[in-house]
Amino acid sequence: MNDHPSMQSIRNQRPEETPPSPWSHRLLGPFRCLPDFLVIGAQKAGTTSLTTYLDHNPGAWIARCKECNFLSGPRRPISSYRAFFPTRWKRRSMEKAAGRRILLGEGTPYDLFHPRAATEAASVLENPRIVILLRDPVARAYSHHRHCVRLGLEDLDFEAAIAAEKERTAGEAERLLADPSATSHHLRHHSYVARGHYAPQIRRWQQALGQDRIHVEISEHLFASPGEVLPRIEAFLGLPQGRPEAFEHRNPGVTGAPISEKMQRELRLIYGDSNRDLSQLLDMQLPWPH
């Protein structure tokens, strides 16, 4: 689908990808908008692809920050979050050009897992809609590890990193809850297994915002049948049905040797009860082995 010329100009009307200086925050912050919807994870589950698809929708405007990390970062002035979004008068201009309401969104996968992000969202956003993508937790954990190795964030091999995870992350979630200014390198980057226990993370968001504000899809379904899954997401968000020119898989991860059969068996056992809990919560048969 080709953009209408007015929509192409809308896509070029974005604030800076790097937030403005502090004085600009204070000056323009009260006049900037906040997002209407969030794509919050899971990490390595296709959130980059999904936000790219939504960016082609004529009713959506996606922040150009690659993971804003406001809700899952140390607590900052709300103006630093608003800096990623247009001013109210810019939004009105875009809506006039499009002839319809424009919904603003952003995608930060860490928000799903961060222990404080859901309550932060409830406190700063007005009735946001939340989209969650979930991937086979075993494949997700391995992809996560390879991603961290590639970025120089992990020195251990996969088996050793899994063995070290509990010690590395012990007490970190509690510390983040107790201190809003805190960050945790290990919880963010080395939580390979913990991030795949999806049901408690979804319940945390449901409790903070309400079950009707949360929509969950399976990334394997999205990539196998994007023409079926994307319209469901658009309908949930209140967007018109749109279609990108091609359903390209963005940020697919690092290719390489597959996960060993030994680690697959161990992780399948670890996730057995967790997957059954998730299947019951979502009232669906999960497409991955469990």
C-alpha positions as a Python dict, from the first residue, in 0.01 Angstrom:
ca = {
    (1, 'M'): (0, 0, 0),
    (2, 'N'): (144, 337, -101),
    (3, 'D'): (108, 628, 137),
    (4, 'H'): (-115, 917, 47),
    (5, 'P'): (115, 1220, -6),
    (6, 'S'): (-22, 1389, 303),
    (7, 'M'): (56, 1078, 511),
    (8, 'Q'): (413, 1071, 381),
    (9, 'S'): (460, 1427, 500),
    (10, 'I'): (312, 1329, 837),
    (11, 'R'): (574, 1059, 877),
    (12, 'N'): (844, 1321, 837),
    (13, 'Q'): (699, 1541, 1112),
    (14, 'R'): (872, 1389, 1413),
    (15, 'P'): (1053, 1540, 1712),
    (16, 'E'): (1420, 1472, 1761),
    (17, 'E'): (1520, 1110, 1812),
    (18, 'T'): (1742, 1228, 2097),
    (19, 'P'): (1541, 1422, 2357),
    (20, 'P'): (1596, 1798, 2357),
    (21, 'S'): (1811, 1966, 2618),
    (22, 'P'): (1668, 2013, 2970),
    (23, 'W'): (1564, 2372, 2907),
    (24, 'S'): (1365, 2258, 2603),
    (25, 'H'): (1202, 1990, 2818),
    (26, 'R'): (1077, 2253, 3058),
    (27, 'L'): (975, 2488, 2781),
    (28, 'L'): (786, 2247, 2551),
    (29, 'G'): (713, 1950, 2779),
    (30, 'P'): (364, 2064, 2886),
    (31, 'F'): (267, 2109, 2521),
    (32, 'R'): (383, 1768, 2396),
    (33, 'C'): (163, 1460, 2382),
    (34, 'L'): (200, 1120, 2547),
    (35, 'P'): (147, 786, 2372),
    (36, 'D'): (-195, 626, 2328),
    (37, 'F'): (-55, 275, 2297),
    (38, 'L'): (255, 74, 2379),
    (39, 'V'): (414, -237, 2229),
    (40, 'I'): (592, -377, 2533),
    (41, 'G'): (757, -705, 2446),
    (42, 'A'): (872, -966, 2491),
    (43, 'Q'): (1230, -890, 2393),
    (44, 'K'): (1335, -1080, 2077),
    (45, 'A'): (971, -1160, 2002),
    (46, 'G'): (916, -935, 1701),
    (47, 'T'): (832, -600, 1858),
    (48, 'T'): (1053, -412, 1610),
    (49, 'S'): (871, -575, 1320),
    (50, 'L'): (531, -503, 1470),
    (51, 'T'): (600, -135, 1533),
    (52, 'T'): (732, -111, 1176),
    (53, 'Y'): (407, -263, 1045),
    (54, 'L'): (201, -23, 1258),
    (55, 'D'): (406, 270, 1134),
    (56, 'H'): (257, 207, 790),
    (57, 'N'): (-95, 241, 926),
    (58, 'P'): (-257, 572, 821),
    (59, 'G'): (-389, 626, 1172),
    (60, 'A'): (-69, 556, 1367),
    (61, 'W'): (241, 760, 1452),
    (62, 'I'): (529, 563, 1605),
    (63, 'A'): (801, 737, 1806),
    (64, 'R'): (1140, 709, 1641),
    (65, 'C'): (1315, 626, 1968),
    (66, 'K'): (1430, 264, 1945),
    (67, 'E'): (1299, 174, 2289),
    (68, 'C'): (1225, 492, 2483),
    (69, 'N'): (1282, 312, 2817),
    (70, 'F'): (1097, 577, 3013),
    (71, 'L'): (866, 345, 3206),
    (72, 'S'): (1143, 90, 3265),
    (73, 'G'): (1426, 332, 3334),
    (74, 'P'): (1517, 535, 3641),
    (75, 'R'): (1236, 774, 3721),
    (76, 'R'): (1274, 1100, 3527),
    (77, 'P'): (1062, 1410, 3466),
    (78, 'I'): (764, 1332, 3244),
    (79, 'S'): (891, 1598, 3004),
    (80, 'S'): (1174, 1363, 2904),
    (81, 'Y'): (911, 1114, 2782),
    (82, 'R'): (699, 1377, 2611),
    (83, 'A'): (1010, 1488, 2420),
    (84, 'F'): (976, 1182, 2196),
    (85, 'F'): (625, 1283, 2084),
    (86, 'P'): (476, 1575, 1889),
    (87, 'T'): (327, 1888, 2040),
    (88, 'R'): (-50, 1914, 2059),
    (89, 'W'): (-62, 2164, 1772),
    (90, 'K'): (164, 1942, 1558),
    (91, 'R'): (-70, 1654, 1625),
    (92, 'R'): (-370, 1862, 1523),
    (93, 'S'): (-187, 1952, 1203),
    (94, 'M'): (-117, 1586, 1127),
    (95, 'E'): (-478, 1492, 1196),
    (96, 'K'): (-605, 1767, 972),
    (97, 'A'): (-378, 1644, 690),
    (98, 'A'): (-485, 1282, 743),
    (99, 'G'): (-853, 1358, 791),
    (100, 'R'): (-872, 1138, 1099),
    (101, 'R'): (-744, 1097, 1455),
    (102, 'I'): (-379, 992, 1480),
    (103, 'L'): (-286, 754, 1761),
    (104, 'L'): (65, 782, 1904),
    (105, 'G'): (265, 478, 2006),
    (106, 'E'): (607, 348, 2099),
    (107, 'G'): (775, 12, 2158),
    (108, 'T'): (998, -80, 2453),
    (109, 'P'): (1027, -458, 2513),
    (110, 'Y'): (1185, -421, 2859),
    (111, 'D'): (860, -263, 2983),
    (112, 'L'): (689, -605, 2997),
    (113, 'F'): (949, -752, 3230),
    (114, 'H'): (1046, -452, 3443),
    (115, 'P'): (883, -486, 3786),
    (116, 'R'): (775, -121, 3810),
    (117, 'A'): (684, -32, 3450),
    (118, 'A'): (317, -131, 3469),
    (119, 'T'): (246, 92, 3769),
    (120, 'E'): (448, 372, 3608),
    (121, 'A'): (231, 343, 3297),
    (122, 'A'): (-85, 356, 3507),
    (123, 'S'): (36, 671, 3682),
    (124, 'V'): (151, 875, 3379),
    (125, 'L'): (-65, 760, 3086),
    (126, 'E'): (-437, 805, 3035),
    (127, 'N'): (-603, 473, 2950),
    (128, 'P'): (-327, 342, 2724),
    (129, 'R'): (-372, 27, 2519),
    (130, 'I'): (-99, -232, 2551),
    (131, 'V'): (12, -486, 2290),
    (132, 'I'): (225, -783, 2399),
    (133, 'L'): (401, -1026, 2166),
    (134, 'L'): (516, -1359, 2309),
    (135, 'R'): (764, -1603, 2155),
    (136, 'D'): (860, -1960, 2239),
    (137, 'P'): (1049, -1891, 2566),
    (138, 'V'): (1328, -2135, 2483),
    (139, 'A'): (1398, -1981, 2142),
    (140, 'R'): (1359, -1635, 2295),
    (141, 'A'): (1615, -1704, 2569),
    (142, 'Y'): (1872, -1832, 2319),
    (143, 'S'): (1815, -1536, 2086),
    (144, 'H'): (1846, -1301, 2384),
    (145, 'H'): (2180, -1456, 2479),
    (146, 'R'): (2320, -1432, 2125),
    (147, 'H'): (2202, -1069, 2110),
    (148, 'C'): (2392, -987, 2431),
    (149, 'V'): (2705, -1166, 2310),
    (150, 'R'): (2696, -969, 1986),
    (151, 'L'): (2667, -641, 2178),
    (152, 'G'): (2951, -728, 2416),
    (153, 'L'): (2713, -757, 2713),
    (154, 'E'): (2778, -1126, 2780),
    (155, 'D'): (3105, -1318, 2822),
    (156, 'L'): (2959, -1655, 2923),
    (157, 'D'): (2839, -1923, 2686),
    (158, 'F'): (2467, -2002, 2689),
    (159, 'E'): (2480, -2291, 2933),
    (160, 'A'): (2701, -2101, 3177),
    (161, 'A'): (2487, -1788, 3148),
    (162, 'I'): (2174, -1985, 3233),
    (163, 'A'): (2350, -2140, 3533),
    (164, 'A'): (2464, -1797, 3653),
    (165, 'E'): (2131, -1617, 3602),
    (166, 'K'): (1977, -1670, 3946),
    (167, 'E'): (2287, -1547, 4128),
    (168, 'R'): (2330, -1253, 3892),
    (169, 'T'): (1972, -1131, 3925),
    (170, 'A'): (1903, -1221, 4290),
    (171, 'G'): (1729, -933, 4468),
    (172, 'E'): (1745, -702, 4169),
    (173, 'A'): (1369, -680, 4109),
    (174, 'E'): (1311, -596, 4473),
    (175, 'R'): (1580, -329, 4458),
    (176, 'L'): (1416, -165, 4155),
    (177, 'L'): (1080, -164, 4331),
    (178, 'A'): (1230, -7, 4642),
    (179, 'D'): (1432, 259, 4460),
    (180, 'P'): (1271, 427, 4156),
    (181, 'S'): (1605, 582, 4061),
    (182, 'A'): (1782, 246, 4040),
    (183, 'T'): (1880, 45, 3733),
    (184, 'S'): (1996, -315, 3703),
    (185, 'H'): (2238, -429, 3435),
    (186, 'H'): (2189, -796, 3520),
    (187, 'L'): (1809, -786, 3531),
    (188, 'R'): (1792, -605, 3200),
    (189, 'H'): (2052, -804, 3007),
    (190, 'H'): (2101, -1140, 3180),
    (191, 'S'): (1741, -1242, 3259),
    (192, 'Y'): (1733, -1509, 2989),
    (193, 'V'): (1508, -1762, 3165),
    (194, 'A'): (1310, -1525, 3386),
    (195, 'R'): (1174, -1325, 3093),
    (196, 'G'): (1012, -1638, 2949),
    (197, 'H'): (781, -1683, 3248),
    (198, 'Y'): (517, -1472, 3079),
    (199, 'A'): (198, -1518, 3282),
    (200, 'P'): (309, -1322, 3594),
    (201, 'Q'): (429, -1034, 3373),
    (202, 'I'): (96, -1016, 3189),
    (203, 'R'): (-100, -1032, 3515),
    (204, 'R'): (105, -742, 3652),
    (205, 'W'): (-1, -527, 3357),
    (206, 'Q'): (-360, -646, 3379),
    (207, 'Q'): (-374, -555, 3746),
    (208, 'A'): (-227, -210, 3682),
    (209, 'L'): (-438, -112, 3379),
    (210, 'G'): (-726, -356, 3352),
    (211, 'Q'): (-760, -671, 3148),
    (212, 'D'): (-948, -495, 2868),
    (213, 'R'): (-646, -269, 2801),
    (214, 'I'): (-412, -561, 2727),
    (215, 'H'): (-390, -753, 2398),
    (216, 'V'): (-160, -1053, 2359),
    (217, 'E'): (-47, -1215, 2037),
    (218, 'I'): (202, -1493, 1962),
    (219, 'S'): (497, -1389, 1747),
    (220, 'E'): (504, -1723, 1566),
    (221, 'H'): (148, -1650, 1455),
    (222, 'L'): (237, -1296, 1350),
    (223, 'F'): (520, -1408, 1125),
    (224, 'A'): (334, -1709, 985),
    (225, 'S'): (11, -1518, 912),
    (226, 'P'): (71, -1141, 943),
    (227, 'G'): (-231, -1063, 728),
    (228, 'E'): (-452, -1228, 992),
    (229, 'V'): (-280, -1113, 1311),
    (230, 'L'): (-209, -748, 1226),
    (231, 'P'): (-579, -662, 1165),
    (232, 'R'): (-663, -799, 1511),
    (233, 'I'): (-403, -571, 1667),
    (234, 'E'): (-523, -273, 1464),
    (235, 'A'): (-883, -338, 1568),
    (236, 'F'): (-781, -357, 1935),
    (237, 'L'): (-594, -25, 1907),
    (238, 'G'): (-879, 145, 1723),
    (239, 'L'): (-679, 189, 1403),
    (240, 'P'): (-806, 159, 1048),
    (241, 'Q'): (-691, -151, 869),
    (242, 'G'): (-364, -81, 692),
    (243, 'R'): (-100, -294, 530),
    (244, 'P'): (273, -237, 487),
    (245, 'E'): (422, -281, 143),
    (246, 'A'): (583, -603, 265),
    (247, 'F'): (580, -794, 593),
    (248, 'E'): (954, -786, 643),
    (249, 'H'): (1093, -942, 959),
    (250, 'R'): (1292, -663, 1125),
    (251, 'N'): (1574, -714, 1376),
    (252, 'P'): (1552, -1096, 1345),
    (253, 'G'): (1853, -1160, 1565),
    (254, 'V'): (2188, -1325, 1512),
    (255, 'T'): (2209, -1644, 1311),
    (256, 'G'): (2443, -1921, 1412),
    (257, 'A'): (2459, -2264, 1570),
    (258, 'P'): (2124, -2387, 1705),
    (259, 'I'): (2066, -2440, 2074),
    (260, 'S'): (2189, -2779, 2194),
    (261, 'E'): (1938, -3058, 2248),
    (262, 'K'): (2052, -3084, 2610),
    (263, 'M'): (1969, -2720, 2682),
    (264, 'Q'): (1642, -2748, 2495),
    (265, 'R'): (1535, -3039, 2717),
    (266, 'E'): (1639, -2859, 3034),
    (267, 'L'): (1457, -2539, 2942),
    (268, 'R'): (1143, -2723, 2828),
    (269, 'L'): (1127, -2876, 3175),
    (270, 'I'): (1183, -2538, 3340),
    (271, 'Y'): (901, -2380, 3138),
    (272, 'G'): (654, -2669, 3163),
    (273, 'D'): (433, -2535, 3444),
    (274, 'S'): (484, -2176, 3329),
    (275, 'N'): (358, -2254, 2978),
    (276, 'R'): (56, -2437, 3115),
    (277, 'D'): (-23, -2135, 3333),
    (278, 'L'): (11, -1906, 3030),
    (279, 'S'): (-208, -2129, 2814),
    (280, 'Q'): (-480, -2115, 3079),
    (281, 'L'): (-446, -1739, 3124),
    (282, 'L'): (-476, -1673, 2749),
    (283, 'D'): (-727, -1956, 2695),
    (284, 'M'): (-534, -2078, 2393),
    (285, 'Q'): (-317, -2365, 2281),
    (286, 'L'): (40, -2241, 2257),
    (287, 'P'): (222, -2320, 1932),
    (288, 'W'): (555, -2409, 2090),
    (289, 'P'): (650, -2740, 2258),
    (290, 'H'): (566, -2768, 2627),
}
